[in-house]
């Protein structure tokens, strides 16, 4: 914008200078011939002024177009910033989703470990239950053996009662024998001996009966203890079985919840993958849009610089009078002191030089690859100032090396 304002001010100064020169010429020449010449000059100057007004109008139109382009550039930069901020937000959302996914994975791993622990506990409980069942079977076999022992004891008791019943006839016989003993005194000693033997048999029989009764009482007490222990074990086994069933049901519910959680995690993982794919696609589209806009902005900037250079040289060419040989010679001297050669190369083949820039270089006397290939550092600085661009652009686009390459390709000569 500053360069355009300076160009407008320069055009106004040129117009004022032309007006002053025309007034001075009108005052200096009084003859009719000079007046006619002056009128012709004035006519030409008025034509030039009209052309200058037209150029000023075109300059204003181009200036408004440039302002519109700058506004579009500012809008594009703002949109680029918004897209960058949106992309950063999406990246943060992706990182948050990934963190949640990792946490869900940790919880799932912990649930799987808990499920394995529960399975091991269930296996231990089943082994314990099997061992208890084995113990119950052993106790039942012991009870059966005890019942067999009781049956044998009952048989022994019945046998002893039979013996006691058999002793009653013996008592009668003893009484009869005593009577006979009184009758038969010689046989008294023998009877006493028989009585002693009989008493001894009775004592042994009563002792045996008491021992059998004690054994029977002990066996009955042991059977009662075994029955109470069996009832307690049955109750404990039933309680353990109930607790085991409840634990199995609870573990089954936990496993179902874990399966539901795993299914939810799978669905969530699928949604996260879909969102990641959508974000990648949106990011690629935005990167492509940004790159296209950057290329468009770069092209617009290059066109703006070329337009400014062309406008500047067009203004300078029109502001210079054809009758001023000194000005013409100075313009020729800015063309690096070389006249137009016989051949003319296509300078657009050099990277960074467009059609407008080629026309400007041609106006400055640059027509061939050789002329650009022979530029020195000071020539680069001078041409950059004349082209109203930066020397870094010429160096970055590497005009000199490009001119040497194109010259070699066209003429087969290395410079």
C-alpha positions as CSV (number, residue, x, y, z in Angstrom):
1,X,0.0,0.0,0.0
2,X,2.8,2.4,0.8
3,X,4.4,1.8,-2.6
4,X,1.1,2.5,-4.3
5,X,0.7,5.7,-2.5
6,X,4.3,6.7,-3.4
7,X,3.5,5.9,-7.0
8,X,0.4,8.1,-6.9
9,X,2.4,10.9,-5.4
10,X,5.1,10.5,-8.1
11,X,2.4,10.6,-10.8
12,X,1.0,13.8,-9.3
13,X,4.5,15.4,-9.1
14,X,5.1,14.4,-12.8
15,X,1.8,16.0,-13.8
16,X,2.7,19.2,-11.9
17,X,6.1,19.3,-13.5
18,X,4.6,18.9,-16.9
19,X,2.2,21.8,-16.2
20,X,5.0,24.1,-15.0
21,X,7.1,23.2,-18.1
22,X,4.2,24.0,-20.4
23,X,3.6,27.4,-18.7
24,X,7.3,28.2,-19.0
25,X,7.4,27.2,-22.6
26,X,4.3,29.3,-23.4
27,X,5.9,32.3,-21.7
28,X,9.3,31.8,-23.4
29,X,8.1,31.4,-27.1
30,X,6.2,34.3,-28.5
31,X,6.3,33.5,-32.2
32,X,3.4,31.8,-34.0
33,X,5.6,28.8,-35.0
34,X,6.7,28.3,-31.5
35,X,3.1,28.8,-30.3
36,X,2.0,26.2,-32.8
37,X,4.7,23.9,-31.6
38,X,3.7,24.7,-28.0
39,X,0.0,24.0,-28.9
40,X,1.0,20.7,-30.3
41,X,3.1,20.0,-27.3
42,X,0.2,21.1,-25.1
43,X,-2.1,18.9,-27.0
44,X,0.3,16.0,-26.5
45,X,0.7,16.9,-22.9
46,X,-3.1,17.0,-22.5
47,X,-3.3,13.6,-24.1
48,X,-0.6,12.5,-21.7
49,X,-2.6,14.0,-18.8
50,X,-5.7,12.2,-20.0
51,X,-3.7,9.0,-20.2
52,X,-2.3,9.8,-16.7
53,X,-5.8,10.3,-15.4
54,X,-6.8,7.0,-17.0
55,X,-3.8,5.3,-15.4
56,X,-4.6,6.9,-12.1
57,X,-8.2,5.6,-12.4
58,X,-6.8,2.1,-13.3
59,X,-4.4,2.4,-10.4
60,X,-7.2,3.2,-8.0
61,X,-9.2,0.2,-9.3
62,X,-6.1,-2.0,-9.0
63,X,-5.5,-0.6,-5.5
64,X,-9.1,-1.5,-4.5
65,X,-8.6,-5.0,-6.0
66,X,-5.3,-5.3,-4.0
67,X,-7.1,-4.2,-0.9
68,X,-9.8,-6.8,-1.5
69,X,-7.1,-9.4,-2.0
70,X,-5.4,-8.4,1.2
71,X,-8.8,-8.7,3.0
72,X,-9.2,-12.2,1.5
73,X,-5.7,-13.0,2.7
74,X,-6.5,-11.8,6.2
75,X,-9.8,-13.8,6.2
76,X,-7.9,-16.9,5.0
77,X,-5.3,-16.4,7.7
78,X,-8.1,-16.1,10.3
79,X,-9.8,-19.2,8.9
80,X,-6.4,-21.0,9.0
81,X,-6.0,-20.0,12.7
82,X,-9.5,-21.3,13.5
83,X,-8.8,-24.6,11.7
84,X,-5.5,-24.9,13.6
85,X,-7.3,-24.3,16.9
86,X,-10.1,-26.8,16.0
87,X,-7.4,-29.3,15.0
88,X,-5.7,-28.9,18.4
89,X,-9.0,-29.4,20.2
90,X,-9.6,-32.6,18.2
91,X,-6.1,-33.8,19.1
92,X,-6.8,-33.2,22.8
93,X,-10.1,-35.1,22.5
94,X,-8.3,-38.0,20.8
95,X,-5.7,-38.0,23.6
96,X,-8.5,-38.0,26.3
97,X,-10.3,-40.9,24.5
98,X,-7.1,-42.8,24.3
99,X,-6.5,-42.2,28.1
100,X,-10.0,-43.5,28.9
101,X,-9.5,-46.5,26.6
102,X,-6.2,-47.3,28.5
103,X,-8.0,-47.0,31.8
104,X,-10.8,-49.3,30.6
105,X,-8.2,-51.8,29.5
106,X,-6.6,-51.7,33.0
107,X,-10.0,-52.2,34.6
108,X,-10.7,-55.1,32.2
109,X,-7.3,-56.7,33.0
110,X,-8.1,-56.4,36.7
111,X,-11.5,-57.9,36.2
112,X,-10.0,-60.8,34.2
113,X,-7.5,-61.4,37.0
114,X,-10.3,-61.3,39.6
115,X,-12.3,-63.8,37.4
116,X,-9.3,-66.1,37.4
117,X,-9.0,-65.8,41.2
118,X,-12.7,-66.6,41.5
119,X,-12.2,-69.6,39.3
120,X,-9.4,-70.9,41.4
121,X,-11.5,-70.3,44.6
122,X,-14.3,-72.3,43.0
123,X,-12.0,-75.1,42.2
124,X,-10.6,-75.1,45.8
125,X,-14.2,-75.2,47.1
126,X,-15.1,-78.0,44.8
127,X,-12.0,-80.0,46.0
128,X,-13.0,-79.3,49.6
129,X,-16.5,-80.4,48.9
130,X,-15.3,-83.6,47.3
131,X,-13.0,-84.2,50.4
132,X,-15.9,-83.7,52.7
133,X,-18.0,-86.1,50.7
134,X,-15.2,-88.6,51.0
135,X,-15.1,-88.1,54.8
136,X,-18.9,-88.5,54.9
137,X,-18.5,-91.8,53.1
138,X,-15.8,-93.0,55.5
139,X,-18.0,-91.9,58.5
140,X,-21.0,-93.8,57.1
141,X,-18.8,-96.9,56.7
142,X,-17.7,-96.4,60.3
143,X,-21.3,-96.1,61.4
144,X,-22.1,-99.3,59.5
145,X,-19.2,-101.1,61.3
146,X,-20.4,-99.7,64.7
147,X,-23.9,-101.0,63.9
148,X,-22.4,-104.4,63.1
149,X,-20.5,-104.3,66.5
150,X,-23.8,-103.4,68.3
151,X,-25.6,-106.3,66.6
152,X,-22.8,-108.7,67.7
153,X,-23.0,-107.2,71.3
154,X,-26.7,-107.7,71.3
155,X,-26.2,-111.3,70.3
156,X,-23.7,-111.8,73.2
157,X,-26.1,-110.2,75.7
158,X,-28.8,-112.6,74.5
159,X,-26.4,-115.5,74.9
160,X,-25.6,-114.3,78.5
161,X,-29.3,-114.0,79.4
162,X,-29.7,-117.6,78.1
163,X,-27.0,-118.6,80.4
164,X,-28.7,-116.8,83.3
165,X,-32.0,-118.6,82.5
166,X,-30.0,-121.8,82.4
167,X,-28.7,-121.1,86.0
168,X,-32.1,-121.3,87.6
169,X,-32.4,-125.1,87.1
170,X,-28.9,-125.4,88.4
171,X,-30.0,-123.6,91.6
172,X,-32.8,-126.1,92.1
173,X,-30.4,-128.8,91.5
174,X,-28.0,-127.3,94.0
175,X,-30.8,-127.2,96.6
176,X,-31.6,-130.8,95.9
177,X,-27.9,-131.6,96.1
178,X,-27.7,-129.9,99.5
179,X,-30.5,-132.0,100.7
180,X,-28.8,-135.0,99.4
181,X,-25.6,-133.7,101.0
182,X,-27.2,-133.6,104.3
183,X,-28.3,-137.1,103.7
184,X,-24.9,-137.9,102.3
185,X,-22.4,-136.3,104.6
186,X,-19.6,-138.2,103.1
187,X,-20.2,-136.4,99.9
188,X,-20.4,-132.9,101.7
189,X,-16.9,-131.8,100.8
190,X,-17.6,-132.5,97.2
191,X,-20.8,-130.4,97.4
192,X,-18.9,-127.5,98.9
193,X,-16.4,-127.6,96.2
194,X,-19.2,-127.6,93.7
195,X,-20.8,-124.6,95.4
196,X,-17.6,-122.7,95.3
197,X,-17.2,-123.5,91.6
198,X,-20.8,-122.5,91.1
199,X,-20.3,-119.2,92.9
200,X,-17.1,-118.6,90.9
201,X,-19.1,-119.2,87.7
202,X,-21.8,-116.8,88.8
203,X,-19.2,-114.1,89.7
204,X,-17.5,-114.6,86.3
205,X,-20.9,-114.5,84.6
206,X,-21.9,-111.3,86.4
207,X,-18.5,-109.7,85.7
208,X,-18.8,-110.6,82.1
209,X,-22.4,-109.2,82.0
210,X,-21.2,-105.9,83.6
211,X,-18.3,-105.6,81.2
212,X,-20.7,-106.3,78.3
213,X,-23.1,-103.7,79.6
214,X,-20.2,-101.1,79.9
215,X,-19.0,-101.9,76.4
216,X,-22.6,-101.5,75.2
217,X,-22.9,-98.1,77.0
218,X,-19.6,-97.0,75.5
219,X,-20.7,-98.1,72.1
220,X,-24.0,-96.4,72.4
221,X,-22.3,-93.2,73.6
222,X,-19.8,-93.4,70.7
223,X,-22.7,-94.0,68.3
224,X,-24.5,-90.9,69.7
225,X,-21.4,-88.8,69.3
226,X,-20.9,-90.1,65.7
227,X,-24.6,-89.4,64.9
228,X,-24.3,-85.8,66.4
229,X,-21.0,-85.3,64.5
230,X,-22.6,-86.6,61.3
231,X,-25.6,-84.3,61.8
232,X,-23.3,-81.4,62.4
233,X,-21.2,-82.3,59.4
234,X,-24.4,-82.6,57.3
235,X,-25.6,-79.2,58.5
236,X,-22.2,-77.6,57.9
237,X,-22.0,-79.3,54.5
238,X,-25.5,-78.0,53.6
239,X,-24.4,-74.5,54.7
240,X,-21.2,-74.7,52.8
241,X,-23.1,-76.0,49.8
242,X,-25.6,-73.1,50.1
243,X,-22.7,-70.5,50.5
244,X,-21.0,-72.2,47.6
245,X,-24.1,-72.0,45.4
246,X,-24.6,-68.3,46.4
247,X,-20.9,-67.6,45.6
248,X,-21.3,-69.3,42.3
249,X,-24.4,-67.3,41.5
250,X,-22.7,-64.1,42.5
251,X,-19.6,-65.0,40.5
252,X,-21.8,-65.8,37.5
253,X,-23.4,-62.4,37.9
254,X,-20.0,-60.7,38.1
255,X,-18.9,-62.6,35.0
256,X,-22.0,-61.5,33.2
257,X,-21.4,-57.9,34.2
258,X,-17.8,-58.3,33.1
259,X,-18.9,-59.7,29.8
260,X,-21.3,-56.7,29.4
261,X,-18.5,-54.3,30.3
262,X,-16.2,-56.1,27.7
263,X,-18.9,-55.7,25.1
264,X,-19.3,-52.0,26.0
265,X,-15.5,-51.6,25.8
266,X,-15.5,-53.2,22.4
267,X,-18.3,-50.9,21.2
268,X,-16.5,-48.0,22.7
269,X,-13.2,-49.0,21.0
270,X,-15.0,-49.3,17.7
271,X,-16.5,-45.8,18.2
272,X,-13.0,-44.5,19.1
273,X,-11.5,-46.1,16.0
274,X,-14.3,-44.6,13.8
275,X,-13.7,-41.1,15.4
276,X,-10.0,-41.5,14.8
277,X,-10.5,-42.3,11.2
278,X,-13.0,-39.4,10.8
279,X,-10.5,-37.0,12.5
280,X,-7.7,-38.2,10.3
281,X,-9.8,-37.7,7.2
282,X,-10.9,-34.2,8.5
283,X,-7.3,-33.4,9.3
284,X,-6.1,-34.5,5.8
285,X,-8.9,-32.4,4.2
286,X,-8.0,-29.4,6.3
287,X,-4.3,-29.8,5.5
288,X,-5.1,-30.0,1.8
289,X,-7.4,-26.9,2.1
290,X,-4.6,-25.1,4.0
291,X,-2.0,-26.0,1.5
292,X,-4.2,-25.0,-1.4
293,X,-5.0,-21.7,0.3
294,X,-1.3,-21.1,1.0
295,X,-0.5,-21.8,-2.6
296,X,-3.3,-19.4,-3.7
297,X,-2.0,-16.8,-1.3
298,X,1.6,-17.2,-2.6
299,X,0.3,-16.9,-6.2
300,X,-1.7,-13.8,-5.3
301,X,1.4,-12.3,-3.6
302,X,3.6,-13.0,-6.5
303,X,1.0,-11.5,-8.9
304,X,0.7,-8.5,-6.7
305,X,4.5,-8.0,-6.7
306,X,4.6,-8.4,-10.5
307,X,1.7,-6.1,-10.9
308,X,3.4,-3.4,-8.8
309,X,6.6,-3.8,-10.7
310,X,4.8,-3.6,-14.1
311,X,2.8,-0.6,-12.8
312,X,6.0,1.2,-11.7
313,X,7.8,0.6,-14.9
314,X,4.8,1.5,-17.0
315,X,4.4,4.8,-15.1
316,X,8.1,5.5,-15.5
317,X,8.0,4.8,-19.2
318,X,5.0,7.0,-19.8
319,X,6.3,9.8,-17.6
320,X,9.6,9.9,-19.5
321,X,9.5,12.2,-22.6
322,X,10.7,10.8,-26.0
323,X,12.5,14.1,-26.6
324,X,14.6,13.7,-23.5
325,X,17.7,11.9,-24.6
326,X,19.3,12.1,-21.2
327,X,16.4,10.2,-19.6
328,X,16.5,7.6,-22.3
329,X,20.2,7.0,-21.8
330,X,19.7,6.7,-18.1
331,X,17.0,4.1,-18.6
332,X,19.2,2.2,-21.0
333,X,22.0,2.4,-18.4
334,X,19.8,0.7,-15.9
335,X,19.4,-2.2,-18.3
336,X,22.9,-3.2,-17.3
337,X,24.3,-1.3,-20.3
338,X,23.4,-3.8,-23.0
339,X,21.2,-3.3,-26.1
340,X,18.7,-5.8,-27.3
341,X,20.5,-8.8,-28.8
342,X,19.5,-10.5,-32.0
343,X,18.0,-13.6,-30.3
344,X,15.4,-13.6,-27.5
345,X,15.0,-16.5,-25.1
346,X,11.9,-17.6,-23.2
347,X,12.7,-16.3,-19.7
348,X,9.6,-18.0,-18.3
349,X,11.6,-21.3,-18.4
350,X,13.5,-20.0,-15.4
351,X,11.8,-20.9,-12.1
352,X,10.3,-17.9,-10.4
353,X,9.8,-15.8,-13.6
354,X,6.3,-15.4,-14.9
355,X,4.9,-13.6,-17.9
356,X,4.6,-10.2,-16.2
357,X,8.1,-10.5,-14.8
358,X,9.4,-11.5,-18.2
359,X,7.9,-8.4,-19.8
360,X,9.4,-6.2,-17.1
361,X,12.8,-7.8,-17.7
362,X,12.5,-7.2,-21.4
363,X,11.7,-3.5,-20.8
364,X,14.9,-3.4,-18.7
365,X,16.9,-4.9,-21.6
366,X,17.0,-8.5,-20.3
367,X,16.2,-10.9,-23.2
368,X,18.5,-13.9,-23.0
369,X,19.6,-16.5,-20.5
370,X,23.2,-15.4,-20.9
371,X,22.4,-11.9,-19.6
372,X,20.8,-13.3,-16.4
373,X,23.5,-16.0,-16.0
374,X,26.2,-13.3,-16.0
375,X,24.7,-11.3,-13.1
376,X,26.9,-10.5,-10.2
377,X,25.9,-9.8,-6.6
378,X,25.6,-6.1,-7.2
379,X,23.5,-6.8,-10.3
380,X,21.2,-8.9,-8.2
381,X,20.8,-6.1,-5.7
382,X,20.2,-3.5,-8.4
383,X,17.7,-5.7,-10.4
384,X,15.8,-6.5,-7.1
385,X,15.5,-2.8,-6.4
386,X,14.3,-2.1,-10.0
387,X,11.9,-5.0,-9.9
388,X,10.5,-3.8,-6.6
389,X,11.1,-7.2,-5.0
390,X,13.5,-8.7,-2.5
391,X,17.0,-10.0,-3.5
392,X,16.3,-13.1,-1.4
393,X,13.5,-14.0,-3.8
394,X,16.0,-14.0,-6.7
395,X,18.5,-16.1,-4.6
396,X,15.8,-18.4,-3.3
397,X,14.4,-19.1,-6.8
398,X,18.0,-19.3,-8.0
399,X,17.5,-17.3,-11.3
400,X,21.2,-17.4,-12.2
401,X,21.6,-21.2,-11.9
402,X,18.3,-21.6,-13.8
403,X,19.5,-19.3,-16.6
404,X,22.7,-21.2,-16.9
405,X,20.8,-24.5,-17.0
406,X,18.4,-23.3,-19.7
407,X,21.2,-21.8,-21.7
408,X,23.0,-25.1,-21.7
409,X,19.8,-27.0,-22.7
410,X,19.1,-24.6,-25.5
411,X,22.6,-23.8,-26.9
412,X,24.8,-26.7,-25.5
413,X,27.2,-24.1,-24.0
414,X,28.2,-24.0,-20.3
415,X,28.5,-20.6,-18.8
